[in-house]
Amino acid sequence: MMIVPPNVLRAARELLGLKQVTAAEGAGISRRTIQRLEAGDFDQKHTSIVLRTYYEGQGIVFVRPTDGHGWGLIDNSEPSKADRLGSVEGY
C-alpha cells in the first residue's frame, strides 16, 4: 500500500470536516501522531495506513498518481461534507 503524502492526509481530514483530535479518536491513535503524519514523518508507515483506512471507512477515496498527475481525493461520505458547504458569494 502506498504511503499517502502528508498534505493529502490533511486534505482528507479537512474534507471530512474533522479536527485532529476527532480523527485521532476515530482511528485509535494519538493527536500527536496525526500532527506528525501531517508534518511528513514517514517513519510512521503502519500508523499512516491505519489513518488512511479510517478515512476510507468514512467515505474518502484516495486516487493514486497516474500519468504525471498527482494524488486526488473523492468524498463519498454520506452526506458529503463538501455538499453541505453552501454557496460562496462571487462564484
C-alpha positions in Angstrom: 0.0 0.0 0.0 1.4 3.4 -1.0 2.1 6.0 1.7 -0.3 8.9 1.3 1.6 12.3 1.3 1.1 14.5 4.4 -0.8 17.2 2.5 -3.3 14.7 1.1 -3.9 13.2 4.6 -4.6 16.6 5.9 -6.9 17.4 3.0 -8.8 14.2 3.6 -9.3 15.1 7.2 -10.4 18.6 6.4 -12.7 17.4 3.6 -14.5 15.2 6.2 -14.7 18.2 8.5 -12.8 16.5 11.2 -10.4 18.1 13.8 -7.2 16.3 14.5 -8.5 15.1 17.9 -11.7 13.7 16.4 -9.8 11.9 13.6 -7.3 10.5 16.2 -10.1 9.2 18.4 -11.8 7.6 15.4 -8.6 6.0 14.1 -7.5 4.9 17.6 -4.2 6.9 17.5 -3.0 10.0 19.3 -3.5 13.5 18.2 0.3 14.0 18.2 0.6 11.1 15.8 -1.9 12.9 13.4 0.3 16.0 13.7 3.4 14.0 12.9 1.8 12.3 9.9 0.5 15.6 8.5 4.0 17.1 9.0 5.6 14.4 6.9 7.0 11.9 9.4 7.1 8.8 7.3 8.7 6.7 10.0 5.1 6.1 11.0 4.2 3.8 8.0 1.9 1.5 9.9 0.1 4.3 11.6 -0.3 6.2 8.2 -2.0 3.1 6.9 -4.3 3.0 10.0 -5.3 6.6 9.4 -5.8 6.1 5.7 -8.0 3.1 6.4 -10.1 5.1 8.9 -10.6 7.9 6.3 -11.6 5.3 3.7 -14.1 4.0 6.2 -15.6 7.5 6.4 -16.1 7.6 2.6 -12.8 9.1 1.4 -11.3 7.5 -1.8 -7.6 8.2 -2.3 -6.8 8.4 -6.0 -3.2 7.4 -6.7 -1.0 9.5 -9.0 -1.0 8.4 -12.7 0.4 9.7 -16.0 2.3 12.5 -14.3 -0.7 13.7 -12.3 -0.6 13.9 -8.5 -2.8 12.5 -5.8 -6.6 13.2 -5.6 -9.5 12.7 -3.2 -13.1 11.7 -3.7 -15.6 12.3 -0.9 -18.2 9.6 -0.8 -19.2 10.3 2.8 -23.0 10.4 3.4 -23.9 13.2 3.1 -20.7 14.7 1.7 -19.2 17.4 3.8 -18.4 19.3 0.6 -22.1 19.2 -0.4 -23.0 21.0 2.9 -20.7 23.9 2.4 -23.3 26.1 0.7 -22.7 28.7 -1.9 -19.8 31.0 -1.9 -20.6 34.5 -3.0 -18.8 35.8 -6.1 -18.6 32.3 -7.7 
